[in-house]
Amino acid sequence: MDARASRPCGGIGAQNMYKTILVTVDGTSSDRAILEHIKPLAKLAGSRVVLLHVADGWAARTYGADAVSREISEDTAYLKQVREELQAAGIPTQSELAYGVPSKEIVKWVTEKGCDLVAMSTHGHRLLGDIFLGTTASRVQHEISVPVLLLRAK
């Protein structure tokens, strides 16, 4: 019997599947869906998780990393909480707060952190806004070459 037959993905061991998973979070209840989906995947694959939140409020877009606002303080605290949750589950995790246009920052972080999977929750469609501007998820999908896991929030 071929030893590869008993391993997932036609012989590719789960340990080789995804080394670094970029998980985008926005601080809303929709994050829970993607986090609960990624936890078992990251454990199975032995992946490192990079949590990314992109602050895109006025202060963040204007001052970038020098921004000081309630939004930035809340975002930092939220990232710390989620990072600690994943670390407590045994998943090596780092968190990053970026500033600016979410789709551009996500694409940048995929490259900088060497991510081989991007996981995002989607919020559904907003009709005219999506038609003319596209969604963050759609823009990211078209600009990167690694797989993108999209999970619709409940």
N, C-alpha and C positions, 0 to 999 in steps of 0.2 A: 504494500500500500504506500502511496506517495504521501510523505509527511506534510506536504503543502496542502493536501486536501482537507485536513482538519483545522487549518488556520483560516481566519476571515479574509475576505477580499482576494480569493484565488491565489493564495500563497504569500501575500504581503502581510507580514505580522502586524498586529494592531500597534505594536510599539513603533513601527515605522510610518504609520499613517499620517499623523499630524504632530509635528514637534512643537509648534507655536501657534496658538489660536488667538486671534484678535477678536475680542468680544466688545461690541459697542454698547454703551449704556447711556440712557438719557435722564435717569433719575425719576422715571415714571413707573407706574405699575406694570407696564408692558415689559420691563426688564426681567421680571420674574420668569416669564415664559422661556426666554432664551437662556437664562442662567440655569434653570432646572434641566433644560435640554443638554446644555454643555457639560454640566458636572459629570455625568456618567461617561460621556464621550472622552473628556479629558483624562479621567481616571483610567479608562480602558486603554487609551493610546499613550498614557504616560506623558501627556502634553503639558507644556507650560502655557499659562493663560496671561494675556496682556489685556487688561481692562482699559478701555478708552472712552472718555467722555469729552465731547467738544463743547466748550462754553461758547455760545454764540450770541450772547446778549450785547448790549451797547458797550459796556465797559470792556468786555473780553475782545470784541472786534476792534475797539479803539486803542486799547493799551496792551493787548496781548498778555504775556506773562507778568507784566507789571500791574495788571488790573487788580484793584482792591474793591471788592463789593460783597454784598450779602450773597449774591449768586455764586461767586467764586468760593466763598467760605462753605456754603452748603454743598457745592459740587465736590469740594475736597473731602469733606466729612463723609459724604455718600460713597465716594470711591474707596475710602479707607474701610468703611463698614463692609462693602461688598468684597473687597480684597481679603479682609480677615475671615469672612464667611467661607470663601473658597479655600483659603489656606487651612482653616480648621477642618475642612473636608479632605485635606491631604493633597491639594492641588497647588503646585508652585505658581504663584500669581504675583504680578506687579500691576500697578495702576498708574495711568498717565492722564493728566488733564491737559488738553490742547485748547487752542483758542482760534476762532475764525469760522470759516465755512466748513460745516461737518464733512461733506463729501471729499473736499480737498485734503482735509486733515487725516481722514481715514486712509485715503490712498497713500499719503506720505508715511503714515505710521506702519502700514503693511510693508513697505519697502525698508524703512529704517529698522524695524524689529525682526525682519526676516520671517514674517508670518506666512504660514502655508494654508490657512483657512481663516475666513472672516465669518463671524456669526453675528447676525443682527435681527432684532425684532422689527416688524413692520407695523404700521398703524392703520393700514388700509388706504383707500384713496380719498383725496380731497377734491376730486373733480377738476375744475378749471386750473387750480394750482398745479396739479400733477400733469395736466395736458401741456401747459406752457413751460413749466419749469422742470418737470420730472421729479421723482422722489430721490431722496438721498441714496436709498438702496439701489435704485436703477442707475444712478450716476456712478456709484462705486462699482457695480457689476461691469460696466462698460469700460472702466479705466484700469482694472487690475487683471492679472492673469491667473490668480489663485482662486480656488473654489469659494463661493459665497453661500453660506447657509442662511436662508431667510425663514423666519418663523413668525407667522401672523399672531400678534398679541390677541388675547381673548378679551 
